[in-house]
Amino acid sequence: MDSITEEISAMVVGVGSVGCKIVSNMGGKVIPPEVNKLYIHSSQEFLNSYSSEGSESILLNEHVHFLESEIKEKISNRDIIFLVAGLGGETGSLVPQHVARIAKELGILCVGLFSFPFAFEGRSKKLRSQQAYLSLSKYTDALVCIENDRFLESNLKNNSLNDINDLFYDSNSHFSALIKGLVNIVSHPGLLNVDFNDVKIIFSNMGLSTVGYSLQRGEERAELAVMKLLESPALHHYELSSAKGILINITASMDMSIEEFEIVGNTVRQFVAENATVVVGAVIDPDMADTMEVTAIITGLPELPIDKDIQKNNFDFVKLSKSITFDPHQASAGLSILSYFNEFLHQKYLGIEAKVSIEQTGNKVCLIVETSSGDVEKIEKSLYEFGLVVVGDKVPSEVLTSNLDAERLQMKLDMAAMELKHSEKLLTLYQDDNKNYKSRILSLEEKMSELQRVICHSLTQSQEHLSLQLSSHYDLPQSLINLLESNLNENISGVARQRIEDEVRKHVTDKSKAMSLQQLAENALYGVAGNSLYALIISILSTLPK
C-alpha cells in the first residue's frame, strides 16, 4: 500500500447546458485536482459562469467541424476522457459525437455519460436523443446512459421528490460515482489495485453500459451496499447476465475486512455470465470512517431497442454557403450557372452525399451545400475548380474525367453566356433609349427656360414703355403718370400713398378724368404691380364727388 499506483491522465468534458452543469456540480469532491475539466458551449457568457480559464472551455461560435484542431489540442495526450451531455437538446445531441470521433482517432479511451430526456419533454426530444445514441455508439468505447424516467418512477414511489433539482439528483450522482470510482481505483492505493490495462479491457469497444453505486454504514454495510446497488433503477431494467465486463470498486477506511470484500465479490458472481470479464478493486480512504461505498460499472450490455432505420442524426452535417452579388442584368445567368454546381459535384465525386440548394434575394445569389464533415474538403475543392471553369481559367475537360460530362458543362456555360449576352444587349438598348429620352428632356427644359426669358423680357419692356402708352391714350397729367409708374414695382409706402392721393385730388377734377384714371387702373395697373396700387386708385376715386 505504500507504493503509489500509476497515474492516468484523465479529462471530464461537459457538452451543452446539461453536460456543463453536471461537470460543474461534481466539483472538487468528485473530480480530483489532477483530472482536467473542459466545457463546450455556444454561449461565452455561459462558459464564463463555469470557468475563467480559457484553457478549460471551447466556444461553439461556428460548426464544431471547424473547431476540430482546437478540440484535438485540448484533449490530446489523455489516457481517458469522460464525455458528459444530456441527449435530446441541440448541442448535447450534435456535438459529443465529434469529440468522441476525435478521441477515437487519437487512441484515447472515451467513456460517454449521457442522460435520456423525460417523456414529458416531448417526442421530438426523444427521437433526437435516440438518433444521437445511434451515432455516439459508433465512436465511444462505452456509453453509460441514464434514463431519467426510471429514476422519476422510483422517486415518485418513494416520495423523495422535494423540488425540481431532485429530478436530476440521481443521474448526476451515478455519473459522479463512475468518474470518482474509476479514477480512484487506478490512481489511489488500496488492498487490491487495478491498473489502466484492466480498465481498457472493461471499457474498450463495449457499447451500452450502466453504473450503480451505494453508500452504507454500520456492521452490515457490505450486504446493504450490494443490495441497494442492485435495486438501483440504473441497473434494474438491464439484462446484467448478458454483460461482457464488470468493474467493481469498493472504497472504505482501514477497517475494511476480507469478509466484506468476499460478500461483494460473491454477489457479483451470482448475476454475471461465466465468460464476463470481472475486475474488482478496493481503495482505502481514511476519511470514510464507518462507511463503505460500492460502485459497479457494467459494460457490454445488449443494445437499446431503438429502431436503427430511423432518420440518421445530422450531427455530422456541415453547412457551407457562398454568396455572389451580381449586376441586375447578370443575376439570371449567374443563377443558371450556380444551379449546375450540384450536377458538377456529383460528376466530380461519385457517391458523395450532399444537399445543394440556392437562395436568391434581389441580385444576391447564395449557394448552400449541406454535407458530412468528412466531405467538406471535397466540396470546397470542387467549388474552387468549378469557379475556375466558370471564369475560363480551365476548360471542363481539365476537371471532369468523362467527356460527356465535360461537354454538358460546356454547353451549360455557353447557354449562360448567350443569356448574359442577350441581357447585355437589352441593357445597351435600354441605355440608348434612356440616353435619347434624357436628351429630349434637356432640350425641352432649355426651350422652357428660353420661353421664360422671353416672357420676362417682354414684361420688362412693357413696363419701360408704360408712360408713353399711357400719355397717348389717357387724358391725364404727366406728373400723375410718372408718380404711378415709379410705384409699380415697389410696396407703396405711407408717404407715397399720400402723394398719390394728393395728385389725384388735384388733377382729377371732373368725371371725364375720373373715368380715364379708372380705365388706366383697370387696364394697366391691375396685374402688373398687383392689387395694392389698383386698390389705392379705386379707393380714392370712390371718395371723389360724382
Salt bridges, closest charged atoms under 4 A:
GLU68 OE2 - LYS72 NZ 3.77
GLU68 OE1 - ARG101 NH2 3.23
GLU90 OE1 - ARG128 NH1 3.31
GLU105 OE2 - ARG101 NH1 3.25
GLU121 OE1 - LYS125 NZ 3.04
GLU147 OE2 - ARG150 NH2 3.06
ASP255 OD1 - ARG221 NH2 3.10
GLU260 OE2 - ARG221 NE 2.75
ASP316 OD1 - HIS98 NE2 3.87
GLU343 OE2 - ARG408 NH2 2.04
GLU385 OE1 - LYS348 NZ 3.13
ASP405 OD1 - ARG408 NH1 3.96
GLU450 OE1 - ARG453 NH2 2.23
GLU501 OE2 - ARG505 NE 3.21
GLU503 OE1 - HIS507 NE2 2.96
